[in-house]
């Protein structure tokens, strides 16, 4: 492997480590009961926007927006 490839590899590894280290610092949502889940419609397999409506431990209705693979990606491709 040439030196430039090593530098790219090391930089990518450090970035991945940093992102992973900060992933656990976000507070977890207080989900007590899921009311509904929805996702954007798509004809092809890919990442879509999704929304989960839920009740927290205080009985307040909240919405969590996130990205996920579409439901028609059954084989993971």
Helices and strands as residue ranges (DSSP letters): H 3-23, E 33-39, E 47-55, E 61-69
